[in-house]
Amino acid sequence: MSLRFRQLQAFHAIMETGTVTGAASVLGISQPGISNLLAQLEREARLPLFERNKGRLLPTPEADLLYREVDTVVRGLDHVAQAVTDLQNKHPGQLQVAAPHMLSFGFMPREIARFAASRPNLSVSFQSQYSSKIQEWVISGLFEVGIVEVPILHDTLNAQVFRFETVATFPEGSHLAQYDVLTPELLENEPFIVMGPEHQTYRGTRDVFQAANRIWRTQIHTHLSENLLSFVKQGMGVAVIDPFTVAFDTERGYQTRPFRPAVTLELAIITAKGRPLSTIGREFLDQLKPAMASFATSVEGGSDTI
């Protein structure tokens, strides 16, 4: 099997944009060229990657699995190309940082903007992604600094763990506003909007309700904290949400209360062991740690602490 990078790049662009037209626009080549590269890849891989349905391309399960591997490769080459451009333009340094989605709509843009304010020539490479992928990116050197949800899956990472208390959110005008603190007893049988079963907040909330011997009624499952809050604003139910999403949301339509017993969320700042940070990376880390700590209830150290 002889796969070419251009084939993988075309496949990646189709998965990212959802259409051949979008992929052609991203890569700057013709639609027939994209279709030809995809056909070559399917022949070489001997796998059906898309189902054609009325002009639409629907990814197969094999395509979803392949995309996870191809994503790192394609983004890695893009990262290299950007580094070459920076060197050609004599940029003094590049900030390379990745974070989970919950930090990407307010907290990280604020911190990057604050960091860049005194560095007008700073080049920034920032991506939001799931935590397992961010850990792979930091290990491979695609990003210097990452923020991830625990657990840390690799012993080749340095980590400093921060623990945060979540808050209970509910629609504006709800009868729950009369309480200063919400508990499983008060929220029994209320419809809940929740993350997936493997998420820390899901497990923590489930355990709290079970310990109180109360019924926890999950109604809507989603995968982004921004989605949780959006459903709350639409009056769909209650959600236990991280403090970052709430702190940086400026829209009305919901209220918050402390939830007891507390459901906590653990995030870690990570770097790769054995790879010294650049000056830019170290300076950003020095800013990032106290900024994270300002939201945290506790900060954990250890032999592998950054």
TORSERO-408167 format. One record per atom (N, C-alpha, C): residue in three letters; x, y, z. Coordinates in steps of 0.02 Angstrom, whole numbers, padded with zeros to 5 digits, always signed. Layout:
TORSERO-408167
ALAXYZ...
This chain:
TORSERO-408167
MET+00043-00060+00000MET+00000+00000+00000MET+00044+00062+00000SER+00030+00109-00045SER+00071+00169-00052SER+00026+00230-00048LEU+00014+00252+00014LEU-00027+00311+00025LEU+00014+00374+00015ARG-00015+00423-00017ARG+00018+00488-00027ARG-00014+00540+00019PHE+00028+00587+00041PHE+00003+00637+00088PHE-00055+00677+00058ARG-00052+00692-00006ARG-00104+00732-00037ARG-00172+00696-00033GLN-00171+00630-00038GLN-00233+00592-00031GLN-00261+00600+00040LEU-00217+00594+00090LEU-00238+00601+00159LEU-00262+00672+00173GLN-00229+00720+00143GLN-00248+00790+00152GLN-00318+00802+00123ALA-00332+00774+00065ALA-00398+00781+00035ALA-00452+00748+00078PHE-00437+00688+00102PHE-00483+00653+00147PHE-00497+00694+00210HIS-00444+00720+00239HIS-00450+00761+00300HIS-00493+00822+00287ALA-00483+00855+00231ALA-00521+00915+00214ALA-00595+00899+00204ILE-00610+00842+00174ILE-00680+00821+00165ILE-00712+00808+00233MET-00676+00775+00277MET-00703+00760+00344MET-00714+00825+00383GLU-00670+00873+00374GLU-00675+00936+00411GLU-00731+00980+00385THR-00740+00983+00319THR-00789+01029+00289THR-00855+00995+00274GLY-00854+00929+00265GLY-00915+00892+00252GLY-00933+00885+00179THR-00897+00919+00134THR-00913+00916+00062THR-00849+00918+00020VAL-00855+00893-00041VAL-00800+00899-00089VAL-00788+00972-00106THR-00842+01010-00113THR-00836+01081-00128THR-00796+01117-00074GLY-00812+01104-00011GLY-00776+01136+00044GLY-00703+01116+00045ALA-00690+01053+00033ALA-00621+01029+00033ALA-00581+01061-00023ALA-00612+01068-00081ALA-00579+01100-00138ALA-00561+01172-00121SER-00606+01206-00087SER-00594+01276-00068SER-00537+01281-00018VAL-00535+01236+00031VAL-00483+01237+00082VAL-00414+01224+00052LEU-00410+01175+00007LEU-00345+01155-00021LEU-00326+01193-00083GLY-00374+01231-00111GLY-00358+01270-00171GLY-00349+01229-00233ILE-00384+01173-00239ILE-00381+01132-00299ILE-00453+01119-00322SER-00460+01091-00382SER-00527+01082-00411SER-00565+01027-00377GLN-00632+01029-00384GLN-00674+00976-00357GLN-00658+00908-00388PRO-00649+00905-00455PRO-00629+00840-00484PRO-00563+00815-00456GLY-00518+00862-00440GLY-00454+00842-00411GLY-00463+00810-00342ILE-00508+00839-00302ILE-00522+00811-00236ILE-00554+00742-00243SER-00603+00736-00288SER-00636+00672-00299SER-00587+00618-00322ASN-00540+00637-00364ASN-00490+00590-00389ASN-00444+00567-00333LEU-00423+00613-00290LEU-00379+00595-00234LEU-00416+00548-00185LEU-00480+00561-00174LEU-00519+00518-00130LEU-00526+00449-00159ALA-00539+00445-00224ALA-00546+00380-00257ALA-00480+00341-00252GLN-00424+00375-00261GLN-00358+00343-00255GLN-00348+00315-00185LEU-00367+00355-00134LEU-00358+00333-00065LEU-00400+00271-00050GLU-00463+00271-00073GLU-00506+00214-00061GLU-00480+00151-00095ARG-00451+00160-00155ARG-00421+00102-00190ARG-00361+00076-00153GLU-00317+00121-00131GLU-00256+00101-00097GLU-00272+00068-00030ALA-00318+00098+00007ALA-00335+00073+00074ALA-00380+00012+00071ARG-00414+00003+00014ARG-00462-00052+00006ARG-00516-00049+00061LEU-00537+00013+00073LEU-00589+00025+00124LEU-00642+00073+00096PRO-00705+00061+00110PRO-00756+00110+00092PRO-00756+00167+00142LEU-00740+00226+00121LEU-00733+00282+00168LEU-00795+00326+00170PHE-00833+00327+00116PHE-00894+00369+00115PHE-00949+00332+00078GLU-01010+00344+00101GLU-01068+00322+00063GLU-01096+00381+00025ARG-01111+00371-00039ARG-01139+00425-00080ARG-01215+00421-00078ASN-01245+00475-00055ASN-01318+00477-00048ASN-01344+00544-00073LYS-01372+00544-00133LYS-01401+00605-00163LYS-01351+00663-00163GLY-01290+00647-00182GLY-01239+00699-00189GLY-01201+00714-00125ARG-01222+00682-00070ARG-01188+00694-00006ARG-01140+00637+00009LEU-01086+00653+00045LEU-01038+00603+00066LEU-01048+00590+00141LEU-01066+00529+00158LEU-01077+00511+00228LEU-01020+00466+00250PRO-00980+00488+00300PRO-00922+00448+00322PRO-00943+00380+00349THR-00906+00329+00332THR-00917+00263+00360THR-00881+00258+00427PRO-00895+00207+00468PRO-00858+00198+00530PRO-00783+00193+00519GLU-00763+00162+00462GLU-00692+00158+00446GLU-00662+00227+00435ALA-00700+00272+00404ALA-00677+00340+00393ALA-00667+00377+00459ASP-00712+00367+00506ASP-00706+00400+00571ASP-00643+00378+00607LEU-00628+00313+00604LEU-00568+00288+00636LEU-00505+00314+00602LEU-00506+00314+00536LEU-00448+00338+00499LEU-00436+00412+00511TYR-00490+00450+00517TYR-00484+00522+00527TYR-00446+00538+00592ARG-00457+00499+00644ARG-00422+00512+00708ARG-00347+00508+00700GLU-00324+00461+00658GLU-00252+00454+00646GLU-00226+00507+00597VAL-00264+00519+00545VAL-00243+00567+00494VAL-00241+00638+00521ASP-00285+00653+00568ASP-00290+00721+00595ASP-00223+00745+00622THR-00190+00703+00662THR-00125+00722+00691THR-00073+00734+00637VAL-00073+00691+00585VAL-00024+00697+00532VAL-00033+00762+00493VAL-00095+00776+00473VAL-00109+00835+00432VAL-00096+00898+00471ARG-00121+00900+00533ARG-00110+00960+00574ARG-00036+00969+00589GLY+00000+00913+00595GLY+00072+00917+00607GLY+00109+00951+00550LEU+00091+00932+00488LEU+00124+00964+00430LEU+00105+01037+00425ASP+00042+01053+00439ASP+00022+01123+00440ASP+00062+01162+00492HIS+00074+01130+00548HIS+00113+01162+00601HIS+00185+01174+00578VAL+00214+01125+00543VAL+00281+01134+00516VAL+00284+01190+00465ALA+00233+01192+00421ALA+00231+01245+00370ALA+00228+01314+00403GLN+00188+01319+00457GLN+00184+01383+00492GLN+00250+01401+00524ALA+00285+01351+00551ALA+00350+01364+00582ALA+00400+01390+00530VAL+00399+01360+00470VAL+00443+01383+00416VAL+00427+01455+00397THR+00363+01471+00392THR+00342+01539+00377THR+00366+01588+00430ASP+00361+01568+00493ASP+00383+01610+00548ASP+00458+01623+00543LEU+00496+01571+00527LEU+00568+01580+00521LEU+00585+01626+00462GLN+00548+01617+00407GLN+00560+01660+00349GLN+00545+01733+00365ASN+00493+01743+00405ASN+00473+01812+00423ASN+00509+01837+00485LYS+00555+01794+00511LYS+00595+01813+00570LYS+00552+01831+00631HIS+00500+01792+00642HIS+00460+01801+00703HIS+00502+01783+00764PRO+00498+01820+00817PRO+00539+01806+00876PRO+00518+01743+00912GLY+00460+01716+00900GLY+00438+01655+00934GLY+00365+01642+00920GLN+00344+01581+00934GLN+00275+01562+00924GLN+00248+01530+00987LEU+00191+01553+01008LEU+00156+01522+01064LEU+00117+01463+01037GLN+00130+01403+01064GLN+00098+01342+01040GLN+00059+01311+01098VAL-00006+01318+01097VAL-00046+01297+01154VAL-00112+01267+01130ALA-00135+01215+01165ALA-00199+01182+01149ALA-00238+01173+01214ALA-00304+01175+01208ALA-00347+01171+01267ALA-00414+01138+01249PRO-00449+01112+01299PRO-00515+01083+01285PRO-00566+01137+01268HIS-00622+01116+01240HIS-00671+01163+01214HIS-00698+01210+01268MET-00705+01186+01329MET-00735+01228+01381MET-00694+01291+01396LEU-00629+01289+01380LEU-00586+01347+01392LEU-00577+01391+01330SER-00605+01370+01275SER-00588+01400+01211SER-00634+01457+01189PHE-00688+01468+01227PHE-00735+01520+01207PHE-00728+01584+01248GLY-00683+01584+01297GLY-00675+01643+01338GLY-00608+01646+01372PHE-00594+01595+01413PHE-00534+01597+01455PHE-00470+01599+01414MET-00461+01553+01367MET-00398+01551+01329MET-00390+01611+01283PRO-00442+01632+01246PRO-00434+01694+01207PRO-00414+01753+01250ARG-00442+01758+01311ARG-00423+01813+01355ARG-00350+01808+01375GLU-00328+01749+01395GLU-00258+01741+01417GLU-00209+01751+01360ILE-00226+01727+01301ILE-00181+01736+01244ILE-00177+01810+01225ALA-00234+01844+01226ALA-00235+01916+01210ALA-00195+01955+01262ARG-00201+01937+01325ARG-00163+01971+01377ARG-00088+01959+01368PHE-00070+01899+01349PHE+00000+01882+01338PHE+00028+01918+01277ALA-00012+01924+01225ALA+00011+01954+01162ALA+00014+02030+01166ALA-00019+02060+01215ALA-00023+02133+01219ALA+00045+02166+01220SER+00093+02136+01253SER+00160+02164+01257SER+00209+02132+01208ARG+00182+02091+01162ARG+00224+02056+01113ARG+00192+02064+01044PRO+00197+02121+01014PRO+00160+02135+00952PRO+00178+02089+00893ASN+00237+02058+00894ASN+00257+02014+00839ASN+00247+01940+00855LEU+00211+01927+00909LEU+00201+01857+00928LEU+00158+01820+00877SER+00179+01760+00860SER+00139+01714+00819SER+00108+01662+00865VAL+00044+01649+00854VAL+00007+01604+00899VAL-00021+01545+00860SER-00009+01485+00886SER-00042+01425+00860SER-00084+01397+00917PHE-00151+01402+00910PHE-00197+01379+00962PHE-00249+01333+00931GLN-00262+01277+00966GLN-00313+01230+00944GLN-00353+01208+01004SER-00418+01197+00995SER-00459+01164+01046SER-00476+01094+01021GLN-00474+01046+01068GLN-00484+00977+01048GLN-00499+00936+01111TYR-00517+00873+01102TYR-00528+00830+01159TYR-00462+00816+01194SER-00465+00802+01258SER-00405+00799+01300SER-00357+00743+01279SER-00383+00686+01259SER-00338+00631+01238SER-00296+00651+01178LYS-00326+00687+01132LYS-00289+00710+01072LYS-00238+00763+01091ILE-00255+00808+01136ILE-00208+00860+01157ILE-00147+00828+01189GLN-00157+00776+01229GLN-00099+00742+01259GLN-00053+00714+01205GLU-00081+00686+01153GLU-00041+00660+01098GLU-00003+00716+01063TRP-00036+00773+01053TRP-00005+00830+01020TRP+00055+00855+01060VAL+00049+00860+01125VAL+00103+00885+01167VAL+00162+00836+01167ILE+00147+00772+01171ILE+00200+00722+01170ILE+00239+00725+01104SER+00202+00733+01049SER+00234+00733+00983SER+00269+00799+00967GLY+00259+00850+01008GLY+00292+00914+00996GLY+00252+00962+00953LEU+00191+00944+00935LEU+00151+00990+00895LEU+00132+01052+00935PHE+00124+01043+01001PHE+00109+01099+01045PHE+00154+01094+01106GLU+00176+01151+01132GLU+00219+01152+01190GLU+00180+01144+01255VAL+00125+01180+01259VAL+00085+01183+01320VAL+00014+01160+01305GLY-00013+01118+01347GLY-00082+01095+01339GLY-00119+01100+01405ILE-00184+01107+01400ILE-00228+01100+01458ILE-00276+01043+01442VAL-00283+00996+01489VAL-00323+00937+01476VAL-00364+00919+01537GLU-00417+00880+01526GLU-00452+00850+01581GLU-00415+00787+01603VAL-00414+00774+01668VAL-00383+00712+01691VAL-00429+00653+01673PRO-00401+00593+01666PRO-00334+00573+01687PRO-00281+00588+01635ILE-00218+00591+01659ILE-00160+00596+01616ILE-00145+00525+01592LEU-00145+00516+01526LEU-00141+00448+01498LEU-00071+00425+01483HIS-00021+00470+01489HIS+00047+00452+01469HIS+00097+00473+01523ASP+00145+00431+01538ASP+00194+00448+01589ASP+00251+00491+01561THR+00245+00512+01498THR+00295+00556+01468THR+00274+00629+01472LEU+00225+00644+01514LEU+00200+00712+01522LEU+00211+00738+01593ASN+00234+00800+01598ASN+00231+00836+01661ASN+00161+00865+01668ALA+00137+00869+01730ALA+00069+00895+01739ALA+00062+00930+01806GLN+00023+00984+01805GLN+00001+01015+01867GLN-00075+01016+01866VAL-00105+00986+01918VAL-00177+00974+01919VAL-00211+01029+01960PHE-00266+01054+01934PHE-00308+01104+01966PHE-00378+01074+01975ARG-00407+01084+02035ARG-00474+01058+02048ARG-00523+01116+02052PHE-00579+01109+02017PHE-00630+01162+02014PHE-00697+01135+02037GLU-00735+01177+02071GLU-00803+01159+02088GLU-00850+01181+02031THR-00894+01137+02013THR-00945+01154+01963THR-01002+01192+01996VAL-01045+01222+01956VAL-01104+01256+01982VAL-01167+01228+01949ALA-01222+01231+01985ALA-01286+01210+01957ALA-01317+01269+01919THR-01337+01257+01858THR-01369+01309+01817THR-01440+01287+01801PHE-01486+01335+01798PHE-01556+01320+01784PHE-01587+01379+01748PRO-01643+01369+01713PRO-01673+01423+01673PRO-01695+01482+01716GLU-01689+01541+01688GLU-01712+01601+01722GLU-01787+01595+01735GLY-01807+01615+01795GLY-01878+01610+01813GLY-01898+01544+01844SER-01851+01498+01851SER-01866+01433+01880SER-01882+01440+01955HIS-01922+01394+01981HIS-01937+01392+02052HIS-01875+01379+02094LEU-01821+01354+02062LEU-01759+01339+02098LEU-01723+01401+02122ALA-01741+01459+02096ALA-01709+01521+02115ALA-01721+01539+02188GLN-01770+01510+02219GLN-01785+01526+02289GLN-01734+01497+02337TYR-01691+01450+02313TYR-01643+01417+02357TYR-01574+01448+02348ASP-01538+01454+02404ASP-01469+01480+02402ASP-01419+01427+02380VAL-01434+01364+02396VAL-01391+01308+02378VAL-01436+01252+02353LEU-01415+01218+02300LEU-01454+01162+02273LEU-01423+01096+02292THR-01465+01047+02305THR-01444+00981+02328THR-01481+00927+02288PRO-01458+00864+02292PRO-01495+00810+02259PRO-01568+00806+02282GLU-01582+00822+02345GLU-01650+00820+02369GLU-01694+00871+02333LEU-01667+00931+02321LEU-01705+00983+02287LEU-01711+00971+02212LEU-01662+00935+02184LEU-01660+00925+02112LEU-01685+00856+02090GLU-01711+00817+02137GLU-01736+00751+02119GLU-01792+00757+02067ASN-01785+00718+02014ASN-01834+00715+01959ASN-01834+00777+01914GLU-01790+00827+01928GLU-01782+00881+01880GLU-01747+00854+01818PRO-01767+00875+01758PRO-01731+00852+01698PRO-01661+00882+01696PHE-01611+00840+01682PHE-01542+00861+01680PHE-01514+00858+01609ILE-01473+00907+01592ILE-01434+00906+01530ILE-01363+00887+01551VAL-01334+00835+01520VAL-01272+00806+01546VAL-01222+00792+01490MET-01159+00787+01509MET-01107+00764+01465MET-01111+00688+01460GLY-01066+00658+01419GLY-01066+00586+01410GLY-01049+00550+01475PRO-01067+00485+01479PRO-01057+00446+01540PRO-00986+00442+01565GLU-00937+00453+01520GLU-00867+00449+01541GLU-00840+00514+01569HIS-00880+00567+01564HIS-00856+00633+01586HIS-00855+00638+01662GLN-00807+00676+01689GLN-00800+00684+01761GLN-00864+00710+01793THR-00895+00760+01762THR-00954+00790+01793THR-01014+00742+01792TYR-01018+00700+01741TYR-01072+00650+01739TYR-01063+00601+01797ARG-01003+00574+01803ARG-00991+00525+01856ARG-00999+00555+01925GLY-00974+00617+01933GLY-00980+00649+01998GLY-01051+00663+02018THR-01092+00688+01971THR-01162+00702+01986THR-01201+00638+02000ARG-01188+00587+01960ARG-01221+00522+01970ARG-01205+00495+02041ASP-01142+00499+02061ASP-01122+00473+02126ASP-01155+00511+02183VAL-01160+00577+02175VAL-01192+00618+02227VAL-01265+00599+02236PHE-01301+00590+02181PHE-01371+00571+02184PHE-01379+00501+02214GLN-01335+00456+02194GLN-01340+00388+02220GLN-01327+00386+02295ALA-01278+00425+02318ALA-01262+00427+02389ALA-01320+00456+02430ALA-01358+00502+02399ALA-01415+00532+02433ALA-01478+00491+02424ASN-01473+00436+02386ASN-01530+00393+02372ASN-01587+00433+02339ARG-01568+00475+02291ARG-01617+00515+02255ARG-01615+00498+02180ILE-01670+00510+02146ILE-01675+00494+02074ILE-01645+00551+02033TRP-01599+00533+01990TRP-01566+00581+01944TRP-01594+00568+01874ARG-01631+00615+01848ARG-01665+00606+01783ARG-01626+00641+01728THR-01587+00605+01690THR-01549+00633+01634THR-01594+00633+01572GLN-01599+00690+01541GLN-01644+00696+01483GLN-01607+00711+01418ILE-01556+00753+01421ILE-01520+00772+01360ILE-01446+00757+01371HIS-01415+00722+01324HIS-01344+00707+01326HIS-01310+00745+01270THR-01254+00778+01286THR-01217+00815+01235THR-01143+00810+01253HIS-01099+00845+01215HIS-01028+00835+01226HIS-00989+00900+01236LEU-01022+00957+01237LEU-00988+01021+01248LEU-01023+01059+01304SER-00984+01091+01347SER-01013+01129+01402SER-01054+01188+01376GLU-01034+01217+01319GLU-01073+01270+01288GLU-01142+01245+01269ASN-01146+01184+01246ASN-01211+01154+01229ASN-01254+01145+01291LEU-01223+01123+01345LEU-01261+01116+01408LEU-01296+01182+01425LEU-01256+01235+01425LEU-01284+01300+01445LEU-01337+01325+01396SER-01327+01311+01332SER-01377+01332+01282SER-01444+01298+01295PHE-01443+01233+01312PHE-01505+01198+01326PHE-01537+01224+01390VAL-01497+01242+01439VAL-01524+01272+01500VAL-01561+01336+01483LYS-01530+01379+01442LYS-01561+01442+01422LYS-01627+01432+01386GLN-01633+01375+01352GLN-01695+01360+01316GLN-01748+01329+01362GLY-01733+01325+01426GLY-01782+01299+01473GLY-01787+01223+01475MET-01735+01188+01451MET-01739+01116+01445MET-01722+01078+01508GLY-01693+01113+01558GLY-01677+01077+01619GLY-01619+01108+01656VAL-01590+01068+01702VAL-01535+01089+01746VAL-01471+01058+01720ALA-01414+01093+01731ALA-01349+01065+01712ALA-01297+01085+01764VAL-01252+01039+01777VAL-01194+01052+01820VAL-01136+01069+01773ILE-01110+01131+01778ILE-01064+01158+01727ILE-01001+01185+01759ASP-00946+01180+01722ASP-00882+01207+01745ASP-00885+01282+01755PRO-00842+01311+01797PRO-00846+01383+01810PRO-00824+01426+01752PHE-00783+01400+01706PHE-00759+01440+01650PHE-00815+01457+01601THR-00855+01407+01584THR-00910+01419+01537THR-00958+01472+01564VAL-00973+01468+01628VAL-01019+01516+01658VAL-00987+01585+01664ALA-00924+01588+01683ALA-00891+01652+01694ALA-00885+01693+01631PHE-00878+01660+01574PHE-00866+01697+01512PHE-00928+01700+01467ASP-00985+01678+01492ASP-01047+01684+01454ASP-01081+01749+01474THR-01097+01790+01425THR-01125+01856+01438THR-01200+01860+01424GLU-01231+01806+01402GLU-01302+01807+01386GLU-01344+01794+01448ARG-01405+01817+01447ARG-01452+01804+01500ARG-01491+01740+01485GLY-01536+01722+01529GLY-01578+01664+01517GLY-01566+01607+01565TYR-01522+01616+01613TYR-01509+01563+01662TYR-01484+01593+01727GLN-01486+01554+01780GLN-01459+01573+01844GLN-01416+01517+01871THR-01375+01532+01921THR-01330+01482+01949THR-01336+01481+02025ARG-01321+01423+02053ARG-01317+01415+02125ARG-01262+01364+02141PRO-01231+01369+02200PRO-01185+01315+02221PRO-01223+01249+02226PHE-01188+01196+02211PHE-01218+01128+02216PHE-01181+01090+02270ARG-01218+01060+02316ARG-01187+01023+02371ARG-01221+00954+02379PRO-01182+00902+02391PRO-01109+00901+02395PRO-01077+00921+02328ALA-01019+00952+02332ALA-00988+00980+02272ALA-00969+00926+02222VAL-00981+00940+02159VAL-00956+00899+02103VAL-00896+00936+02074THR-00838+00903+02074THR-00777+00937+02053THR-00754+00914+01984LEU-00714+00957+01954LEU-00685+00944+01888LEU-00610+00956+01894GLU-00570+00909+01869GLU-00498+00916+01873GLU-00469+00928+01803LEU-00431+00981+01797LEU-00394+00998+01736LEU-00320+01001+01752ALA-00279+00987+01702ALA-00207+00989+01712ALA-00174+01029+01656ILE-00124+01069+01674ILE-00079+01098+01625ILE-00024+01048+01613ILE-00010+01033+01550ILE+00040+00981+01534ILE+00094+01008+01487THR+00153+00979+01495THR+00209+00989+01449THR+00243+00921+01440ALA+00285+00915+01391ALA+00319+00852+01378ALA+00382+00846+01420LYS+00391+00788+01451LYS+00452+00775+01489LYS+00512+00772+01441GLY+00568+00797+01464GLY+00630+00791+01425GLY+00634+00839+01367ARG+00586+00883+01359ARG+00588+00933+01305ARG+00584+01002+01336PRO+00639+01039+01338PRO+00638+01105+01369PRO+00589+01152+01333LEU+00555+01193+01372LEU+00510+01241+01343LEU+00548+01300+01312SER+00520+01328+01260SER+00548+01389+01232SER+00537+01446+01282THR+00571+01501+01270THR+00561+01560+01313THR+00489+01582+01313ILE+00459+01583+01253ILE+00388+01602+01247ILE+00344+01555+01286GLY+00356+01489+01279GLY+00316+01440+01314GLY+00321+01447+01390ARG+00382+01458+01415ARG+00392+01466+01487ARG+00358+01529+01513GLU+00364+01583+01476GLU+00332+01646+01498GLU+00256+01640+01499PHE+00228+01605+01449PHE+00155+01596+01448PHE+00134+01551+01506LEU+00173+01500+01519LEU+00157+01455+01574LEU+00156+01492+01640ASP+00204+01538+01649ASP+00206+01578+01711ASP+00144+01622+01718GLN+00114+01643+01663GLN+00052+01682+01666GLN-00008+01635+01676LEU-00006+01578+01642LEU-00064+01533+01641LEU-00079+01502+01708LYS-00027+01482+01745LYS-00039+01446+01808LYS-00078+01487+01859PRO-00059+01550+01873PRO-00100+01588+01920PRO-00170+01605+01893ALA-00176+01612+01827ALA-00242+01625+01798ALA-00289+01565+01809MET-00263+01504+01800MET-00302+01444+01814MET-00317+01438+01889ALA-00267+01453+01930ALA-00276+01446+02002ALA-00329+01493+02029SER-00341+01550+01995SER-00390+01598+02018SER-00462+01570+02015PHE-00473+01518+01975PHE-00538+01486+01970PHE-00541+01423+02013ALA-00484+01398+02036ALA-00480+01332+02066ALA-00494+01334+02141THR-00516+01277+02167THR-00523+01269+02239THR-00460+01239+02269SER-00420+01204+02228SER-00356+01178+02252SER-00310+01164+02193VAL-00245+01164+02207VAL-00193+01150+02157VAL-00149+01095+02185GLU-00138+01043+02145GLU-00099+00986+02168GLU-00029+00988+02139GLY+00020+00971+02181GLY+00089+00966+02159GLY+00110+00893+02151GLY+00174+00882+02146GLY+00199+00814+02138GLY+00267+00815+02104SER+00297+00756+02097SER+00365+00752+02069SER+00366+00772+01996ASP+00309+00765+01962ASP+00308+00782+01891ASP+00274+00849+01879THR+00267+00890+01930THR+00234+00955+01923THR+00276+01000+01878ILE+00242+01040+01838ILE+00277+01086+01793ILE+00312+01140+01834
